[in-house]
Amino acid sequence: MPANPIILVALGLALCALVAALLRRTVRPAVHSGYRAMHARVRPHLPAFVQRPFAWCRDRIDGNAARSVVVAAIAAGLAWTAAGILGLAGPVIAAISATLSVQISSHASLREGAKRLVATVAAIGVAVGVWHFFGLHWWSVAVIAGCGLALGRLLLLGDGAVAVPATSLGILVAGSSVTEAFMWQRVAATALGIVVGVILSPLVGGETPLERARLKLAQLSTEIALLLGDLGAGARGGYDQDEAAGWLARSRALDEDLAGAVTAVEDLRKQARWSLMTPVAQVVPLQQTLRAMEHGVAQVNSVARSMFDAAADPSAADVPPQVGQVLTTAAEAFAAHAGLVSEPDPEAAPEHAHDVTRDAGHLDDLLADLREAPRRTLRTVRSELADTGVLVLTGSIMNDVDRMAGSLARSAPALAVGEPEPEAGIPAVSEVLPAVRRLWDKRRDRMSLMDGR
């Protein structure tokens, strides 16, 4: 007896989901650590003519982009095969939908795929309705395209709004073969491609949305630390206008890193609302960290601007060397903060609890010193220099440093302005299991008391 195609495809997709989970959670970390260990051992013994091509490829090939290409290609092949097994009229639609649905996370893939499915249904309705009532003319084609695009905008499909008129016009290619079965098969092919894209999307990013948000925030804090370190070294040893211009350009480029962190945290927030694995409570601290980093970017930009103006204007006051040590301390604080952000939560990884506690204590010590350093530096500059311009410039920079310390310590009142409220979402498994365990323990204790009576 031949196997049911639906059961065969469902089992195949379930197997693909299992393989994808194993690859991301087990195989990929093992391969990655093994590659790094082998690379560290073999690299010193490789000749230069071998190292140069590898270094060239490593610097120019984006790992996420390469994984996205491979995963999208596999998703297209799987969707085409599954659509063929199910006997759908448009297997190419399933392949296209799977290719477009491959995103950096399953949640993003499902979100974009749902938009595409809505666009497909809307496109079919527009095309069939206009064609049925008015026939096929040049002006009916224009009406289909215009109404499809307007409908996509009304449905808030974003960039996916273009798919509505495109799909509507594609329906016309089928001509008289457009039947109710054809339309439903096209919708089914689109949904099938979305499912395949959702299953394979975790292989693109290589990390979970939570890990990605931590990584982006840690990278941003590290970039701020590196820039502050260079500003501190320049203030201590002297600098020219070209160096100051480079620092100012780097401070403005931090907006790109900040945008990446904003996107990562926002993706995590959206994913946590519907995820059974990510508690909503884990998102709030990262949102607070993001707000602190937003303030930090603004403040380091202000410091870089002050130092640039001091070098660009011959009549302006020079930055006193005493400022350099304060900026270096601020750089150490942001570097320690980056290490703390990148570490997992103690509740999720108890084996790292000691490291997290130690790093948090080190950051607290640096922040305590950083809060006192501006006042100490101002007193020193005031006692050694009588130049009003130098005092004003120093006060401006020290004010920015003090705000940096307040942002990292989460004590700045400005952080509470416009702070987002925690959103309701589906409770994660890690939140539900303790509650279920407590209820079970209470029931067991109650039964024990009744048996004792």
C-alpha positions as CSV (number, residue, x, y, z in Angstrom):
1,M,0.0,0.0,0.0
2,P,1.6,3.3,-1.0
3,A,2.4,5.8,1.7
4,N,0.2,8.8,2.2
5,P,2.0,11.8,0.6
6,I,1.0,14.1,3.5
7,I,2.3,11.7,6.1
8,L,5.5,11.3,4.1
9,V,6.1,15.0,3.8
10,A,5.2,15.6,7.5
11,L,7.8,13.0,8.6
12,G,10.4,14.4,6.3
13,L,9.9,17.9,7.7
14,A,10.0,16.6,11.2
15,L,13.3,14.9,10.5
16,C,14.7,18.1,8.9
17,A,13.7,20.0,12.1
18,L,15.5,17.4,14.3
19,V,18.6,17.5,12.1
20,A,18.6,21.3,12.1
21,A,18.3,21.4,15.9
22,L,21.1,18.9,16.3
23,L,23.4,20.8,13.9
24,R,22.8,24.2,15.6
25,R,23.0,23.0,19.2
26,T,25.5,20.2,19.1
27,V,27.4,19.7,15.9
28,R,28.1,23.4,15.0
29,P,29.6,24.3,18.4
30,A,31.8,21.2,18.3
31,V,33.0,21.8,14.8
32,H,33.6,25.5,15.6
33,S,35.7,24.8,18.7
34,G,37.5,22.0,16.8
35,Y,38.3,24.3,13.9
36,R,39.7,27.0,16.2
37,A,41.9,24.5,18.1
38,M,43.2,23.1,14.8
39,H,43.7,26.5,13.3
40,A,45.7,27.7,16.4
41,R,47.9,24.6,16.2
42,V,48.5,24.5,12.5
43,R,48.7,28.1,11.6
44,P,52.2,28.8,12.9
45,H,53.6,26.0,10.7
46,L,51.9,27.1,7.5
47,P,54.0,28.9,4.9
48,A,53.2,32.5,4.0
49,F,51.9,31.7,0.5
50,V,49.3,29.4,2.1
51,Q,48.3,31.8,4.9
52,R,47.7,34.8,2.6
53,P,44.9,33.2,0.5
54,F,43.1,31.9,3.7
55,A,43.4,35.4,5.3
56,W,42.1,37.0,2.2
57,C,39.0,34.7,2.1
58,R,38.4,35.1,5.9
59,D,38.5,38.9,5.6
60,R,36.2,39.2,2.6
61,I,33.6,36.4,3.2
62,D,30.8,37.0,5.6
63,G,30.0,33.9,7.5
64,N,26.3,34.8,7.9
65,A,26.0,35.6,4.2
66,A,27.6,32.3,3.2
67,R,25.4,30.3,5.5
68,S,22.3,32.2,4.3
69,V,23.2,31.2,0.7
70,V,23.7,27.6,1.5
71,V,20.6,27.3,3.7
72,A,18.4,29.1,1.2
73,A,19.5,26.8,-1.6
74,I,18.8,23.7,0.5
75,A,15.4,25.1,1.5
76,A,14.5,25.7,-2.1
77,G,15.4,22.1,-3.0
78,L,13.5,20.7,-0.1
79,A,10.4,22.8,-0.7
80,W,10.4,21.8,-4.4
81,T,10.7,18.1,-3.5
82,A,7.9,18.3,-0.9
83,A,5.6,20.2,-3.3
84,G,6.2,17.5,-5.9
85,I,5.4,14.7,-3.5
86,L,2.2,16.4,-2.5
87,G,1.3,16.9,-6.2
88,L,0.9,20.7,-5.9
89,A,0.4,22.7,-9.1
90,G,3.2,25.2,-8.3
91,P,6.3,23.6,-6.8
92,V,8.3,26.6,-8.0
93,I,6.1,28.8,-5.8
94,A,7.1,26.6,-2.8
95,A,10.8,26.9,-3.7
96,I,10.5,30.7,-4.0
97,S,8.6,31.0,-0.8
98,A,11.2,28.9,1.0
99,T,14.1,31.0,-0.4
100,L,12.4,34.2,0.7
101,S,11.4,32.9,4.1
102,V,15.0,32.0,5.2
103,Q,15.8,34.6,7.8
104,I,18.3,34.9,10.7
105,S,15.9,33.3,13.1
106,S,12.8,31.1,13.1
107,H,10.7,33.9,14.5
108,A,11.8,36.3,11.8
109,S,11.2,33.7,9.2
110,L,7.7,33.0,10.5
111,R,6.9,36.7,10.7
112,E,8.1,37.4,7.1
113,G,6.5,34.2,5.9
114,A,3.1,35.1,7.4
115,K,3.2,38.4,5.6
116,R,4.0,36.7,2.3
117,L,1.1,34.2,2.8
118,V,-1.3,37.1,3.5
119,A,0.1,38.8,0.4
120,T,-0.5,35.7,-1.7
121,V,-4.1,35.3,-0.6
122,A,-4.8,39.0,-1.2
123,A,-3.1,38.8,-4.6
124,I,-5.2,35.9,-5.7
125,G,-8.4,37.6,-4.6
126,V,-7.5,40.8,-6.5
127,A,-6.5,39.1,-9.7
128,V,-9.4,36.7,-9.8
129,G,-12.0,39.4,-8.9
130,V,-10.8,41.9,-11.5
131,W,-10.4,39.3,-14.2
132,H,-13.8,37.8,-13.5
133,F,-15.7,41.1,-13.7
134,F,-13.8,43.1,-16.3
135,G,-11.8,40.6,-18.3
136,L,-8.2,40.9,-19.4
137,H,-7.4,44.4,-20.9
138,W,-4.5,46.8,-20.6
139,W,-6.5,48.9,-18.1
140,S,-7.6,45.8,-16.0
141,V,-3.9,44.9,-15.7
142,A,-3.2,48.4,-14.4
143,V,-6.1,48.1,-12.0
144,I,-4.8,44.7,-10.7
145,A,-1.3,46.1,-10.2
146,G,-2.5,49.3,-8.5
147,C,-5.1,47.6,-6.3
148,G,-2.6,44.9,-5.3
149,L,0.0,47.4,-4.2
150,A,-2.6,49.5,-2.3
151,L,-3.9,46.4,-0.6
152,G,-0.4,45.4,0.4
153,R,0.1,48.8,2.0
154,L,-3.3,48.6,3.8
155,L,-2.3,45.2,5.2
156,L,0.9,46.8,6.6
157,L,3.0,44.2,4.7
158,G,6.0,46.6,4.5
159,D,8.4,45.5,1.8
160,G,6.2,42.5,1.2
161,A,3.5,44.8,-0.3
162,V,5.3,44.5,-3.7
163,A,4.6,40.8,-3.6
164,V,0.8,41.4,-3.9
165,P,0.8,43.0,-7.4
166,A,3.6,40.7,-8.6
167,T,1.7,37.6,-7.5
168,S,-1.6,39.0,-8.9
169,L,0.0,39.5,-12.4
170,G,1.6,36.0,-12.1
171,I,-1.8,34.5,-11.7
172,L,-2.7,35.8,-15.2
173,V,0.0,33.6,-16.7
174,A,-2.1,30.5,-15.9
175,G,-4.9,31.9,-18.1
176,S,-8.1,29.8,-18.2
177,S,-6.5,27.1,-16.1
178,V,-7.1,29.2,-13.0
179,T,-9.5,27.2,-10.9
180,E,-10.4,27.0,-7.2
181,A,-8.1,24.0,-6.8
182,F,-5.3,25.9,-8.5
183,M,-5.6,28.9,-6.2
184,W,-5.7,26.7,-3.0
185,Q,-2.7,24.8,-4.3
186,R,-0.8,28.0,-4.8
187,V,-1.6,29.1,-1.2
188,A,-0.6,25.6,0.0
189,A,2.7,25.8,-1.9
190,T,3.4,29.2,-0.3
191,A,2.7,27.9,3.2
192,L,4.8,24.8,2.6
193,G,7.8,27.0,1.6
194,I,7.3,29.1,4.7
195,V,7.4,26.0,6.9
196,V,10.6,24.8,5.3
197,G,12.1,28.3,5.8
198,V,11.1,28.4,9.4
199,I,12.7,24.9,10.0
200,L,16.0,25.8,8.4
201,S,16.4,29.4,9.5
202,P,18.2,28.7,12.8
203,L,21.1,27.4,10.7
204,V,21.7,30.8,9.2
205,G,22.5,32.9,12.3
206,G,24.4,30.2,14.2
207,E,23.2,31.6,17.5
208,T,19.9,32.2,19.2
209,P,18.2,35.7,19.3
210,L,19.2,36.0,22.9
211,E,22.9,35.2,22.1
212,R,22.8,37.5,19.2
213,A,21.5,40.4,21.3
214,R,24.1,39.9,23.9
215,L,26.8,39.7,21.2
216,K,25.7,42.9,19.5
217,L,25.6,44.8,22.8
218,A,29.0,43.5,23.9
219,Q,30.5,44.5,20.5
220,L,29.1,48.0,20.9
221,S,30.4,48.4,24.4
222,T,33.8,47.1,23.2
223,E,33.9,49.6,20.4
224,I,33.2,52.4,22.9
225,A,35.9,51.1,25.1
226,L,38.5,51.1,22.3
227,L,37.6,54.6,21.2
228,L,37.8,55.9,24.8
229,G,41.2,54.2,25.2
230,D,42.5,56.0,22.1
231,L,41.0,59.3,23.3
232,G,42.7,58.9,26.7
233,A,46.0,58.1,25.1
234,G,45.7,61.1,22.9
235,A,44.9,63.4,25.8
236,R,47.9,62.2,27.8
237,G,50.5,62.2,25.0
238,G,49.1,64.9,22.7
239,Y,47.4,64.7,19.3
240,D,46.8,66.6,16.1
241,Q,43.7,67.5,14.1
242,D,43.9,64.5,11.8
243,E,43.9,62.1,14.8
244,A,41.0,64.0,16.3
245,A,39.1,63.8,13.0
246,G,39.6,60.1,12.9
247,W,38.3,59.7,16.4
248,L,35.3,61.8,15.6
249,A,34.5,59.7,12.5
250,R,34.8,56.6,14.6
251,S,32.4,58.0,17.2
252,R,29.8,58.7,14.5
253,A,30.3,55.3,13.0
254,L,29.2,53.8,16.4
255,D,25.6,54.6,15.2
256,E,25.9,51.6,12.9
257,D,26.8,49.3,15.7
258,L,24.0,50.8,17.8
259,A,21.5,50.2,15.0
260,G,22.6,46.5,14.9
261,A,22.1,46.2,18.6
262,V,18.7,47.9,18.4
263,T,17.7,45.4,15.7
264,A,18.9,42.4,17.7
265,V,17.2,43.4,20.9
266,E,13.9,44.2,19.0
267,D,14.1,40.8,17.3
268,L,14.5,39.2,20.7
269,R,11.6,41.1,22.1
270,K,9.3,40.0,19.3
271,Q,10.5,36.4,19.5
272,A,10.1,36.2,23.3
273,R,6.4,37.2,23.1
274,W,5.6,33.9,21.2
275,S,8.5,31.6,22.2
276,L,8.3,28.8,24.7
277,M,12.1,28.8,25.2
278,T,12.9,32.5,25.8
279,P,11.3,34.1,28.9
280,V,10.1,37.7,28.5
281,A,11.9,38.5,31.8
282,Q,15.2,38.0,30.0
283,V,14.5,40.8,27.5
284,V,14.0,43.6,30.0
285,P,17.7,43.7,31.3
286,L,18.9,43.8,27.7
287,Q,16.5,46.6,26.8
288,Q,17.9,48.5,29.8
289,T,21.5,47.8,28.6
290,L,20.6,49.0,25.2
291,R,19.3,52.3,26.6
292,A,22.5,52.7,28.6
293,M,24.5,52.1,25.4
294,E,22.4,54.6,23.5
295,H,23.4,57.2,26.1
296,G,27.0,56.0,26.0
297,V,27.3,56.5,22.3
298,A,25.9,60.1,22.6
299,Q,28.4,60.9,25.4
300,V,31.5,59.5,23.7
301,N,30.5,61.4,20.6
302,S,30.4,64.5,22.7
303,V,33.9,63.8,24.1
304,A,35.3,63.2,20.6
305,R,33.7,66.4,19.4
306,S,35.1,68.4,22.3
307,M,38.6,67.1,21.6
308,F,38.3,67.7,17.9
309,D,37.2,71.3,18.4
310,A,40.1,71.8,20.7
311,A,42.5,70.7,18.0
312,A,40.8,72.3,15.0
313,D,40.5,75.8,16.5
314,P,43.9,77.4,17.2
315,S,42.4,79.8,19.7
316,A,40.7,77.1,21.6
317,A,42.0,75.7,24.9
318,D,44.1,72.5,24.9
319,V,42.9,69.3,26.6
320,P,44.9,68.9,29.8
321,P,46.8,65.6,30.2
322,Q,44.9,64.8,33.4
323,V,41.8,64.1,31.3
324,G,43.6,61.2,29.7
325,Q,43.6,59.0,32.8
326,V,39.9,59.5,33.4
327,L,39.1,58.5,29.8
328,T,41.3,55.4,30.2
329,T,39.3,54.5,33.3
330,A,36.1,54.9,31.4
331,A,37.5,52.7,28.6
332,E,38.2,50.0,31.2
333,A,34.7,50.3,32.6
334,F,33.1,49.8,29.2
335,A,35.4,46.9,28.4
336,A,34.4,45.2,31.7
337,H,30.8,45.9,30.9
338,A,31.2,44.2,27.5
339,G,32.5,41.1,29.2
340,L,29.6,41.1,31.7
341,V,27.0,41.5,28.9
342,S,28.4,38.7,26.8
343,E,28.3,36.2,29.7
344,P,25.1,34.1,30.1
345,D,22.6,34.6,32.9
346,P,23.6,32.8,36.1
347,E,20.2,31.1,36.3
348,A,20.6,29.7,32.8
349,A,24.2,28.6,33.3
350,P,24.9,28.1,37.0
351,E,28.5,27.0,36.3
352,H,29.3,30.6,35.2
353,A,27.6,32.2,38.3
354,H,31.0,32.7,40.0
355,D,32.5,34.4,37.0
356,V,29.5,36.7,36.6
357,T,29.6,37.7,40.2
358,R,33.3,38.4,40.0
359,D,33.0,40.5,36.8
360,A,30.1,42.4,38.3
361,G,32.2,43.3,41.3
362,H,35.1,44.4,39.1
363,L,32.7,46.7,37.1
364,D,31.3,48.2,40.3
365,D,34.9,49.0,41.5
366,L,35.7,50.7,38.2
367,L,32.4,52.7,38.3
368,A,33.1,53.8,41.8
369,D,36.5,55.1,40.7
370,L,35.0,56.6,37.6
371,R,32.4,58.6,39.6
372,E,35.1,60.1,41.8
373,A,37.6,60.7,39.0
374,P,35.9,63.7,37.4
375,R,35.7,65.7,40.6
376,R,39.3,64.8,41.5
377,T,40.5,65.8,38.0
378,L,38.6,69.1,38.1
379,R,40.2,70.0,41.4
380,T,43.7,69.1,40.1
381,V,43.2,71.2,36.9
382,R,41.8,74.1,38.8
383,S,44.8,74.1,41.2
384,E,47.4,73.8,38.4
385,L,46.0,75.9,35.6
386,A,44.3,79.3,35.8
387,D,43.0,79.2,32.2
388,T,39.2,79.6,32.1
389,G,39.0,77.9,28.7
390,V,40.8,74.9,29.9
391,L,38.5,74.6,33.0
392,V,35.4,74.9,30.8
393,L,36.7,72.3,28.4
394,T,37.7,69.9,31.2
395,G,34.3,70.4,32.9
396,S,32.5,69.6,29.7
397,I,34.4,66.3,29.2
398,M,34.2,65.4,32.9
399,N,30.4,65.9,32.8
400,D,30.2,63.5,29.9
401,V,32.3,60.9,31.8
402,D,30.1,61.3,34.8
403,R,27.1,60.6,32.7
404,M,28.8,57.5,31.2
405,A,29.3,56.2,34.7
406,G,25.7,56.9,35.6
407,S,24.5,55.1,32.5
408,L,26.7,52.0,33.1
409,A,25.6,51.9,36.8
410,R,21.9,52.3,35.7
411,S,21.6,55.2,38.2
412,A,21.1,58.0,35.7
413,P,17.5,59.4,36.0
414,A,17.4,59.9,32.2
415,L,17.4,56.2,31.6
416,A,13.9,55.9,33.2
417,V,12.4,58.5,30.7
418,G,10.4,56.6,28.0
419,E,11.4,53.2,29.5
420,P,9.3,50.5,27.7
421,E,6.9,48.5,29.8
422,P,7.3,44.7,30.0
423,E,5.1,43.1,27.4
424,A,2.8,40.2,28.0
425,G,3.6,37.0,26.2
426,I,3.4,33.2,26.2
427,P,5.2,31.9,29.3
428,A,8.4,30.1,28.5
429,V,9.0,26.5,29.6
430,S,11.6,27.7,32.1
431,E,8.9,29.8,33.7
432,V,6.1,27.3,33.6
433,L,8.0,24.2,34.9
434,P,8.9,25.8,38.4
435,A,5.3,26.7,38.9
436,V,4.1,23.2,37.9
437,R,6.7,21.7,40.2
438,R,5.5,23.8,43.1
439,L,1.9,22.8,42.5
440,W,2.9,19.2,42.3
441,D,4.9,19.4,45.6
442,K,1.9,21.1,47.3
443,R,-0.4,18.3,46.1
444,R,2.0,15.6,47.2
445,D,2.3,17.2,50.7
446,R,-1.4,17.5,51.0
447,M,-1.9,13.8,50.0
448,S,0.8,12.9,52.6
449,L,-1.0,14.7,55.3
450,M,-4.3,13.0,54.4
451,D,-2.6,9.6,54.4
452,G,-1.1,10.4,57.9
453,R,-4.6,11.0,59.3
